[in-house]
Amino acid sequence: MAVSTITFQFQCLSSMSTALSKMASPTTVHLTEKEEEIVDWWSKFYASTGEHEKCGQYIQKGYSKLKIYDCELENVTEFEGLTDFSDTFKLYRGKSDENEDPSVVGEFKGSFRIYPLSDDPSVPAPPRQFRELPDSVPQECTVRIYIVRGLELQPQDNNGLCDPYIKITLGKKVIEDRDHYIPNTLNPVFGRMYELSCYLPQEKDLKISVYDYDTFTRDEKVGETIIDLENRFLSRFGSHCGIPEQYCVSGVNTWRDQLKPTQLLQNVARFKGFPPPVLSEDGSRIRYGGRDYSLDEFEVNKILHQHLGAPEERLALHILRTQGLVPEHVETRTLHSTFQPNISQGKLQMWVDVFPKSLGPPGPPFNITPRKAKRYYLRVIIWNTKEVILDEKSITGEDMSDIYVKGWIPGNEENKQKTDVHYRSLDGEGNFNWRFVFPFDYLPAEQLCIVAKKEHFWSIDQTEFRLPPRLIIQIWDNDKFSLDDYLGFLELDLHHTIIPAKSPEKCNLDMIPDLKAMNPLKVKTASLFEQKSMKGWWPCYVDKDGSRVMAGKVEMTLEVLNEKEADERPAGKGRDEPNMNPKLDPPNRPETSFLWFTNPCKTMKFIVWRRFKWVILGLLVLLIVLLFVAVLLYSLPNYLSMKIVKPNS
């Protein structure tokens, strides 16, 4: 009777925790200035999340995306919890009392495989389950932790917001990034990369905590998440460093792994028991796993940009992407609190790279520093106005307006600017030759303005807002003894600026989009950031009873400049120095344009005399006649008495 023999194989890996650490220095990516403005790592991230309005020309250039996981990497189904190589078993202290809760005193990492052996020695043994075991000595590794952003953090402050910062713990080493806290937000954009050294398996537990910064009290922990670095290092899914879509040797997607794709493909073939891959002489074909692969089948109809590397490396990478390995990714990890372990305290979008130092230095780290706004200037020259509503009556009963123009960029209301006043406009025409200068902070890649301001006077930190770049122009009627009268306005989107009319006669409300009575397809717009400058006539309007009424026409020059251009071509506000680019002369206003009670002589000449000339002349004639009659009547009695008495006779 045959007796079965059971063969028992196991592998044991132990683990505990300590660490060496240092902050990573940023890596400079060599790009042209124009490309650097538009293409960065955040372009890649937003292209992958579907926020295409923030990624500029990234997709059109044919650059690669990454995978966004909405959960922890170990919870992604196809990666089997990253325990494909070894499982983790909790070790509990024995209970002295039945009611005592068991306490965890450690972990055992290992894998077990049980399979039958035939009692016939001539029958070949089953294939070994454990192949290509890692070195049993501790591995010194470089760990790079990329913290992208936080999502829906639990509020910690009285204002319902949080001032979060990151704290990294690996063994006995701690990085407390308190200086880089993000004020007043529940969705912080961290954009931080931390580089540490550690020994695996002794220092395997990476703890990432989010704390709320407080000036006068102790910082509170929002939540934390723990990553088992050993599992990521040992997993055959390549979770130590995700596989990108493209092999790039320059640009924002520069290859960051220690091994090239061809070397990684050889390792995967060895792990799977396949023959080594065979490369053709020209590097366009590789035989792997019993199948021939060509570069053409992967890159047909693809944009091939200048940052791509050698053909054989690109082909090897395409093959690797078919092997079920972990792709280049950002994972979303839930933050937990020890006080409320089952309640989410928010999420972190991040990823971790683990590089064994025995394989040499890794590639340059990604620069995920948050985008910084650049200083731009919007210069607006108000030349003239036409057909402005005449909102007042002069002392002589004439329709008139004392016109001035006001302008600002939304979000910077404290920097509102206005022209001087064109007094006594009798036909709606105003002459100004006045320059507005609006500085603003702008993100070219996202096409948004950054506005930072304190929400309350007692606020310690400024809160940051992102707004589309717009210009508001308003026409007002000046009043000396009452509130000024609002006449009409114009709002311009600087990215879709209405093309101005060349003359005031061609300027009308049909130029304004979203008007019910017109076809919006006829509206002609252009980006002021691309055009750099525009000049012409724009209509201002006022809403009355649900419809738009023309309130006037404004002749303007719009010009947007970056900081360097503004320094090279300086210009002052209004007509102040430096009055150049272009030089603005005082406007040639009519003699009737003045403030009546400050110029009595002009008031008599241009207001009283012009309107009441014949009345005044008539009154003067009448006065002379009356004086003559009065003198006559006064002198007549004396004359008559002289005639009667005849003193000379």
C-alpha positions in Angstrom: 0.0 0.0 0.0 1.4 3.3 -1.1 2.0 5.9 1.5 1.8 9.6 0.5 4.5 11.9 1.7 3.7 15.5 2.3 6.6 18.0 1.6 6.4 21.2 3.5 8.2 24.3 2.1 8.1 27.7 3.7 9.9 31.0 3.6 10.1 33.3 6.6 10.7 37.0 6.6 10.7 39.0 9.8 10.0 42.7 10.3 10.4 45.5 12.8 11.0 49.3 12.5 13.8 52.3 12.5 15.1 54.8 9.8 17.5 57.2 8.3 16.1 60.2 6.6 16.8 63.3 4.6 14.8 65.7 2.6 15.2 65.4 -1.2 16.6 68.1 -3.2 14.4 69.1 -6.2 15.5 68.0 -9.7 15.6 70.5 -12.5 14.0 69.4 -15.7 15.5 71.0 -18.8 12.7 72.5 -20.9 12.3 75.6 -23.0 10.8 78.5 -21.1 7.7 78.4 -23.3 7.2 74.6 -22.6 8.0 74.9 -18.9 5.1 77.4 -18.5 2.6 74.9 -19.9 4.0 71.4 -19.3 4.9 70.2 -15.8 4.1 67.1 -13.6 0.7 68.7 -12.7 -0.2 68.8 -16.3 0.2 65.1 -16.3 -1.8 64.7 -13.1 -4.7 66.9 -14.3 -4.7 65.2 -17.7 -5.1 61.8 -15.9 -7.9 63.1 -13.6 -9.8 64.5 -16.6 -9.3 68.1 -15.6 -8.2 69.1 -19.1 -8.7 72.8 -18.5 -5.7 72.7 -16.2 -3.3 70.6 -18.3 -2.6 73.0 -21.1 -1.3 71.4 -24.3 -0.1 68.2 -22.5 -2.4 65.8 -24.2 -1.9 67.4 -27.6 1.8 66.9 -27.3 1.3 63.1 -26.9 2.7 62.8 -23.4 1.8 59.9 -21.2 -0.8 59.8 -18.4 -0.7 58.0 -15.1 -3.3 55.8 -13.3 -5.4 57.4 -10.5 -6.6 54.8 -8.0 -9.4 55.8 -5.7 -8.2 53.5 -3.0 -5.0 52.2 -1.4 -2.7 50.3 -3.9 -2.9 47.2 -1.7 -6.6 47.2 -2.0 -6.6 47.2 -5.8 -8.1 43.8 -6.7 -5.6 42.7 -9.4 -2.6 43.2 -7.1 -3.8 40.7 -4.5 -3.1 42.9 -1.6 0.6 43.0 -2.6 0.9 39.7 -0.6 1.6 37.5 -3.6 5.1 36.8 -2.3 4.5 36.5 1.4 1.6 36.8 3.8 1.5 38.7 7.1 0.4 36.9 10.2 -0.2 38.8 13.5 1.5 37.4 16.5 -0.5 37.6 19.7 0.5 37.4 23.4 -1.1 34.6 25.2 -4.1 35.4 27.4 -3.9 34.8 31.2 -7.6 35.5 31.5 -10.4 34.5 29.1 -11.9 38.0 29.3 -8.6 39.6 28.4 -8.2 41.0 24.9 -5.3 39.5 22.9 -2.5 42.0 22.3 -0.4 42.0 19.1 3.3 41.7 19.9 4.7 41.3 16.4 4.2 40.0 12.9 5.3 36.9 11.0 5.9 37.2 7.3 6.0 34.0 5.3 4.5 31.8 2.7 3.4 28.2 2.8 2.8 25.8 0.0 1.6 22.2 0.6 1.5 19.7 -2.3 1.6 15.9 -2.5 4.6 13.8 -3.5 4.3 10.4 -5.1 5.8 7.5 -3.3 7.2 6.4 -6.6 10.7 7.9 -6.7 10.8 7.8 -10.5 7.9 10.3 -10.7 9.3 13.8 -11.0 8.6 16.2 -8.2 6.1 19.0 -8.7 7.6 22.3 -9.8 9.0 24.4 -7.1 6.7 27.1 -5.9 9.4 29.4 -4.6 11.8 30.7 -7.2 14.2 33.6 -7.3 14.1 34.2 -3.6 15.5 37.6 -2.5 18.7 37.9 -0.5 18.1 37.1 3.1 20.3 39.9 4.4 18.7 43.3 5.2 18.4 45.6 2.2 19.2 49.2 2.4 16.7 51.2 0.3 16.0 54.7 -0.8 12.4 55.6 -0.2 10.7 58.5 -2.0 7.3 59.6 -0.7 5.3 61.9 -3.0 2.4 63.6 -1.3 0.2 65.2 -4.0 -2.9 66.6 -2.2 -5.4 66.0 0.5 -9.1 65.6 0.0 -12.0 66.3 2.3 -10.0 66.5 5.5 -11.9 66.7 8.8 -12.2 70.4 10.0 -10.1 71.2 13.1 -10.6 74.9 13.5 -13.5 77.1 14.6 -13.9 78.4 11.0 -14.7 74.9 9.8 -11.4 74.6 8.0 -7.9 73.2 8.7 -4.3 74.2 8.4 -2.8 70.9 7.4 0.8 69.8 7.2 2.6 66.4 6.7 4.5 64.4 9.2 6.5 61.3 8.1 7.6 58.6 10.5 9.9 55.7 9.5 11.4 53.9 12.4 13.1 56.4 14.8 13.4 59.1 12.2 10.7 61.8 11.8 10.2 64.5 9.2 7.8 67.1 10.6 7.1 69.5 7.7 5.4 72.1 9.9 6.9 75.0 8.0 5.0 74.1 4.9 1.4 74.0 6.3 -1.4 75.1 4.0 -3.7 77.6 5.7 -7.5 77.5 5.7 -8.4 74.6 3.5 -9.9 71.1 3.6 -8.5 70.2 0.2 -4.8 71.1 0.4 -2.4 70.8 -2.5 0.8 69.7 -0.8 3.1 68.9 -3.8 5.8 67.6 -1.4 8.4 64.9 -2.0 10.4 63.4 0.9 13.4 61.1 0.5 14.6 58.7 3.2 16.9 55.8 3.7 15.8 52.6 5.5 16.7 49.0 6.1 14.2 46.3 5.1 12.7 44.3 6.7 13.6 45.9 10.0 12.2 49.3 9.1 9.1 48.5 7.1 6.2 50.6 8.4 6.0 54.0 6.8 3.6 56.2 8.7 2.2 59.3 7.0 0.3 61.7 9.3 -1.6 64.9 8.6 -1.6 67.5 11.4 -3.5 70.7 11.9 -1.2 73.7 12.5 -2.1 75.9 15.5 -0.2 79.0 16.5 -1.1 79.2 20.2 -2.1 75.6 21.0 -0.9 72.1 20.5 -1.2 70.8 16.9 -3.9 68.2 16.5 -3.6 65.1 14.4 -6.1 64.9 11.6 -5.4 61.3 10.7 -2.7 58.9 9.5 -2.1 56.0 7.1 0.5 53.2 7.3 2.2 51.6 4.4 4.1 48.3 4.5 7.2 49.0 2.5 8.4 45.4 2.7 5.3 44.1 0.9 5.9 46.6 -1.9 9.5 45.7 -2.2 8.9 41.9 -2.4 5.8 41.9 -4.5 6.2 40.5 -8.0 3.8 43.1 -9.3 6.6 45.7 -9.4 4.9 47.9 -6.8 8.2 49.3 -5.7 8.1 51.7 -8.7 5.2 51.9 -11.1 5.7 51.3 -14.8 5.0 54.5 -16.9 3.4 54.5 -20.3 6.4 55.8 -22.2 10.2 55.6 -21.9 11.5 59.2 -21.8 15.1 60.3 -21.3 14.2 64.0 -20.8 11.3 66.2 -20.0 8.9 66.0 -17.1 8.5 62.3 -17.6 12.1 61.3 -17.3 12.6 57.6 -16.4 13.1 57.3 -12.7 13.6 53.6 -12.1 17.1 52.1 -11.5 16.8 49.5 -14.3 15.9 50.2 -17.9 12.9 48.5 -19.4 15.0 45.8 -21.1 16.6 44.9 -17.8 13.2 44.8 -16.0 11.8 42.6 -18.8 14.6 40.1 -18.2 13.8 40.0 -14.5 10.1 39.4 -15.2 11.0 36.6 -17.6 13.2 35.0 -14.9 10.5 35.3 -12.2 7.9 33.7 -14.6 10.3 31.0 -15.7 10.4 32.2 -19.3 13.5 32.2 -21.6 15.3 35.5 -21.7 13.8 37.9 -24.2 15.5 38.0 -27.6 16.0 41.4 -29.2 16.3 41.9 -33.0 19.4 43.7 -34.4 17.5 46.9 -35.2 15.7 46.9 -31.8 12.3 47.0 -33.4 11.3 43.4 -32.4 11.5 41.4 -29.3 10.7 37.7 -28.8 9.3 37.1 -25.3 7.2 34.3 -23.8 7.0 32.5 -27.1 5.6 35.5 -29.0 7.1 38.2 -31.2 6.4 41.8 -30.4 7.1 44.8 -32.7 7.3 48.5 -31.9 4.9 49.3 -34.7 2.0 47.5 -33.2 2.3 49.6 -30.0 3.1 53.0 -31.5 0.8 53.1 -34.5 -1.1 56.4 -34.7 0.8 57.7 -31.6 2.5 61.1 -31.4 6.3 60.5 -31.0 7.7 63.5 -29.2 11.4 64.5 -28.8 11.7 63.1 -25.2 11.3 59.4 -26.1 14.3 57.1 -25.6 15.8 54.2 -27.7 13.3 52.0 -29.7 14.3 48.8 -27.9 13.7 50.3 -24.5 10.3 51.6 -25.6 9.3 48.2 -27.0 10.4 46.5 -23.8 8.3 48.9 -21.8 5.3 48.3 -24.0 5.7 44.5 -23.3 6.1 45.2 -19.6 2.8 47.0 -19.6 1.1 43.8 -20.8 2.4 41.8 -17.9 0.0 43.0 -15.2 2.6 45.1 -13.4 1.7 48.1 -11.2 1.5 51.1 -13.6 2.8 54.6 -12.8 0.0 55.7 -10.5 -1.3 58.0 -7.7 -3.1 56.1 -5.0 -5.8 57.5 -2.7 -5.3 56.6 0.9 -7.8 57.0 3.7 -6.7 58.8 6.9 -7.7 57.2 10.2 -7.6 58.4 13.8 -6.9 56.2 16.8 -9.9 57.7 18.5 -12.3 57.0 15.7 -10.6 54.1 13.8 -13.6 53.3 11.7 -14.4 56.8 10.5 -12.5 58.4 7.6 -10.7 61.6 8.5 -10.1 62.5 4.9 -7.9 61.2 2.1 -4.4 61.6 0.7 -3.4 61.3 -2.9 0.2 60.1 -3.0 2.6 57.3 -4.0 5.8 55.7 -2.8 8.9 54.5 -4.7 11.3 52.0 -3.0 14.7 51.6 -4.6 17.3 49.1 -3.2 20.7 50.8 -3.1 22.4 47.6 -4.3 21.1 48.3 -7.8 22.6 51.7 -7.9 21.2 55.2 -7.8 17.6 55.8 -9.0 16.6 58.2 -11.7 15.8 61.9 -10.9 12.7 62.4 -8.7 9.6 64.0 -10.2 9.2 67.7 -9.3 5.7 67.9 -8.0 6.1 71.3 -6.3 2.8 73.1 -6.6 2.5 75.5 -9.4 3.5 79.1 -8.5 1.7 82.0 -9.9 3.6 84.5 -12.1 3.2 88.2 -11.9 1.4 89.8 -14.8 0.1 93.3 -15.6 -3.0 94.4 -17.3 -2.8 97.9 -18.8 -6.0 99.5 -19.8 -6.0 102.9 -21.5 -9.4 104.7 -21.5 -9.3 106.9 -24.5 -12.9 108.1 -25.1 -16.6 107.4 -24.5 -19.5 107.9 -26.8 -23.3 107.9 -26.4 -23.2 107.7 -22.7 -26.6 108.0 -21.0 -27.2 111.7 -20.0 -28.4 111.1 -16.4 -28.5 114.7 -15.0 -29.9 118.1 -15.9 -27.8 121.2 -15.6 -28.9 124.3 -13.8 -30.2 125.6 -17.1 -32.2 122.4 -17.7 -29.9 120.8 -20.3 -29.4 116.9 -20.3 -25.8 116.2 -19.3 -23.5 113.8 -17.4 -20.3 114.3 -15.5 -18.6 111.1 -16.9 -15.9 109.0 -15.4 -14.8 105.3 -15.9 -14.0 102.8 -13.2 -12.2 99.5 -13.6 -10.8 96.5 -11.7 -10.0 92.8 -11.8 -12.4 90.6 -9.8 -10.7 89.4 -6.7 -8.6 92.6 -6.5 -11.4 95.0 -5.6 -9.1 96.9 -3.3 -7.2 98.0 -6.4 -10.1 99.7 -8.2 -9.0 102.5 -10.3 -11.0 105.4 -12.0 -10.3 108.1 -14.5 -10.7 111.8 -13.9 -14.1 113.4 -14.6 -15.2 114.7 -17.9 -17.6 117.4 -16.7 -20.8 118.6 -18.5 -20.9 116.1 -21.4 -23.9 117.2 -23.3 -23.8 114.5 -26.0 -22.5 111.5 -24.1 -18.9 112.0 -25.3 -16.0 111.8 -22.8 -12.3 112.3 -23.4 -9.8 110.8 -20.9 -6.4 109.5 -22.1 -6.1 107.7 -18.8 -4.2 104.5 -18.0 -5.2 101.8 -15.5 -2.5 99.4 -14.4 -3.6 96.2 -12.7 -1.0 93.7 -11.4 -2.2 90.2 -10.9 -0.8 86.7 -10.1 -1.5 84.2 -12.9 -1.1 80.5 -13.5 -0.6 80.1 -17.3 -1.0 76.3 -17.2 -4.4 76.6 -15.5 -5.4 79.9 -16.9 -6.5 81.2 -13.5 -5.6 84.1 -11.3 -4.4 83.4 -7.7 -5.9 85.7 -5.1 -4.7 85.5 -1.5 -6.5 87.6 1.1 -7.5 87.4 4.8 -11.2 86.4 5.2 -11.5 88.5 8.4 -9.4 91.2 10.0 -8.6 88.8 12.8 -7.4 86.1 10.5 -3.7 85.1 10.9 -3.2 83.6 7.5 -4.4 84.5 4.0 -6.8 82.2 2.2 -6.0 81.4 -1.4 -8.6 81.6 -4.2 -8.4 80.8 -7.9 -10.5 82.9 -10.2 -10.6 83.3 -14.0 -8.9 86.5 -15.3 -11.6 89.1 -16.0 -11.8 92.8 -16.3 -14.8 94.9 -15.1 -15.3 98.4 -16.7 -18.1 100.7 -15.4 -19.3 104.1 -16.5 -20.4 106.5 -13.7 -22.0 109.9 -13.4 -20.1 112.1 -10.9 -22.2 114.0 -8.2 -20.6 116.4 -5.7 -23.5 116.6 -3.2 -24.9 113.1 -3.5 -23.9 109.5 -4.3 -22.5 109.0 -7.8 -24.9 107.5 -10.3 -24.1 104.1 -11.9 -24.7 104.1 -15.7 -23.5 100.8 -17.1 -20.8 98.2 -17.2 -18.8 95.8 -19.4 -17.2 92.5 -18.3 -14.5 90.9 -20.3 -13.0 87.4 -20.0 -9.3 87.9 -20.8 -9.2 84.4 -22.3 -12.3 85.0 -24.5 -12.1 88.7 -25.0 -14.7 90.3 -27.3 -13.1 91.6 -30.4 -13.7 95.3 -30.3 -15.3 97.4 -33.1 -13.0 99.7 -35.1 -15.4 102.6 -34.9 -18.2 103.7 -32.5 -20.8 103.3 -35.3 -20.1 99.6 -35.5 -20.1 99.1 -31.7 -23.4 97.6 -30.5 -24.9 95.1 -28.1 -24.7 92.3 -30.6 -21.0 92.1 -29.7 -21.9 90.9 -26.2 -22.4 87.1 -25.8 -25.5 85.4 -24.2 -27.9 88.0 -25.5 -31.2 86.4 -26.3 -31.8 88.4 -29.5 -28.6 87.3 -31.2 -26.8 84.2 -32.4 -24.0 83.4 -29.9 -22.0 81.8 -32.8 -21.5 85.3 -34.3 -19.6 86.5 -31.3 -16.0 86.9 -32.1 -13.6 86.5 -29.2 -9.8 86.0 -28.8 -7.4 85.4 -26.0 -5.7 88.6 -24.8 -2.8 86.5 -23.5 -2.2 85.3 -27.1 -3.0 88.6 -28.8 -1.1 90.6 -26.2 -2.9 93.8 -27.2 -6.3 95.0 -28.4 -7.7 98.4 -29.2 -11.2 99.5 -30.2 -14.7 100.2 -29.0 -16.6 98.1 -26.6 -20.3 98.5 -25.6 -21.4 99.1 -22.0 -24.9 98.2 -21.0 -27.3 98.2 -18.1 -30.0 95.6 -17.3 -33.5 97.0 -17.3 -36.6 94.9 -17.0 -34.7 91.7 -18.0 -33.2 93.2 -21.2 -30.0 95.0 -21.9 -29.9 98.7 -22.7 -27.0 100.5 -24.2 -25.4 102.7 -21.6 -22.5 104.0 -23.6 -19.4 103.0 -25.7 -15.8 102.9 -24.5 -12.7 103.2 -26.6 -9.9 101.3 -24.9 -6.5 99.7 -25.4 -6.0 96.4 -23.5 -2.5 95.1 -23.0 -1.3 92.2 -20.9 2.4 91.8 -20.0 4.5 89.6 -17.9 6.8 91.0 -15.3 9.9 91.1 -17.6 8.0 92.9 -20.3 6.5 95.4 -17.8 10.0 96.2 -16.6 11.3 96.7 -20.1 8.3 98.9 -21.0 7.3 100.9 -17.9 4.1 102.9 -17.7 2.5 104.9 -14.9 -1.1 105.0 -13.7 -3.3 107.8 -15.1 -0.9 110.2 -16.7 1.7 109.9 -14.0 5.4 109.3 -14.6 6.7 107.2 -16.2 4.2 108.5 -18.8 5.3 106.3 -21.8 4.4 103.3 -23.8 2.5 105.2 -25.0 2.7 108.8 -23.7 -0.7 110.1 -22.7 -1.4 113.8 -23.3 -4.1 115.6 -21.4 -7.4 115.2 -23.4 -8.6 118.0 -25.6 -12.0 118.5 -23.9 -14.5 121.1 -25.0 -14.4 124.5 -23.2 -17.8 123.6 -21.7 -16.2 120.7 -19.7 -15.7 122.2 -16.2 -17.3 122.1 -12.7 -19.7 125.0 -12.7 -19.3 126.2 -9.1 -15.5 126.2 -9.1 -15.3 128.4 -12.3 -17.9 131.3 -12.0 -16.4 133.1 -15.0 -16.7 130.1 -17.3 -20.1 129.4 -15.8 -21.3 132.9 -17.0 -19.6 132.5 -20.4 -20.6 129.0 -21.3 -23.7 128.3 -19.4 -25.6 131.6 -18.6 -24.5 133.7 -21.5 -24.8 130.9 -24.2 -28.3 129.9 -23.1 -29.7 133.3 -22.0 -27.8 135.7 -24.3 -30.9 137.3 -25.9 -32.7 137.4 -22.6 -29.7 139.2 -21.0 -29.4 141.5 -24.0 -33.2 142.2 -23.8 -32.9 142.9 -20.1 -30.0 145.2 -20.7 -31.9 147.1 -23.3 -35.0 147.2 -21.1 -32.8 148.4 -18.2 -31.3 151.2 -20.3 -34.8 152.2 -21.4 -36.0 152.1 -17.8 -33.0 154.2 -16.7 -33.7 156.7 -19.4 -37.3 156.9 -18.5 -36.4 157.2 -14.8 -33.9 160.0 -15.5 -36.5 161.7 -17.7 -39.2 161.5 -15.1 -36.8 162.7 -12.5 -35.6 165.6 -14.5 -38.9 166.6 -16.1 -40.5 168.5 -13.1 -37.4 170.6 -12.7 -37.3 171.3 -16.4 -40.9 172.3 -16.5 -40.6 174.6 -13.5 -37.7 176.3 -15.1 -39.7 176.8 -18.2 -42.6 178.3 -16.3 -40.6 180.6 -14.1 -38.3 181.7 -16.9 -35.5 183.0 -14.6 -33.6 184.5 -17.5 -36.3 186.9 -18.6 
